[in-house]
Every structure is written in C-alpha cells, then in structure tokens.
Amino acid sequence: MPCSEQNLYPVEDENGERTAGSRWELIQTALLNKFTRPQNLKV
C-alpha cells in the first residue's frame, strides 16, 4: 500500500544527500499541484 510507513523511495535533499522518503507524501504532493492535461501527471 502506498500509505504504508515502509513504502519508501530514495530522495535527494538540498545538500545532495540521499535518504529514504515516503512514497505517500510524494503522491499527496503531486496531487496537490494544479494540472490541466494528463501529461502533467507524469513525474
């Protein structure tokens, strides 16, 4: 499930360091953005 605490993916912070981030937070952030075409949903 995407909302599981163990569903992580690698992210890069401001310093260029890689850490594990929540996939669910990525989904929520993407869906909060405005989009006008289906192509805007691609990451």
C-alpha positions as CSV (number, residue, x, y, z in Angstrom):
1,M,0.0,0.0,0.0
2,P,1.4,3.4,-0.8
3,C,0.4,4.8,2.6
4,S,2.4,2.2,4.5
5,E,5.2,3.6,6.6
6,Q,7.5,1.0,5.0
7,N,6.8,2.1,1.4
8,L,9.9,4.3,0.9
9,Y,11.9,5.5,-2.1
10,P,15.2,7.3,-2.4
11,V,15.1,11.2,-2.4
12,E,17.9,13.8,-2.6
13,D,17.9,16.7,-0.1
14,E,19.2,20.2,-0.6
15,N,22.8,19.0,0.2
16,G,22.7,16.3,-2.4
17,E,22.5,13.5,0.2
18,R,20.2,10.6,-0.5
19,T,17.7,9.5,2.1
20,A,14.5,7.4,2.2
21,G,11.3,9.4,1.7
22,S,7.7,8.4,2.0
23,R,6.0,7.4,-1.3
24,W,2.7,8.5,0.1
25,E,4.0,12.1,0.7
26,L,5.2,12.1,-2.9
27,I,1.7,11.1,-4.2
28,Q,0.0,13.7,-2.0
29,T,2.3,16.5,-3.1
30,A,1.9,15.6,-6.8
31,L,-1.9,15.6,-6.5
32,L,-2.0,19.0,-4.7
33,N,-0.3,20.6,-7.8
34,K,-2.6,22.1,-10.4
35,F,-2.6,20.3,-13.7
36,T,-4.6,20.9,-16.9
37,R,-3.5,18.0,-19.0
38,P,-2.9,14.3,-18.3
39,Q,0.7,14.7,-19.3
40,N,1.2,17.0,-16.2
41,L,0.7,13.9,-14.0
42,K,3.9,12.3,-15.2
43,V,6.9,12.7,-12.8
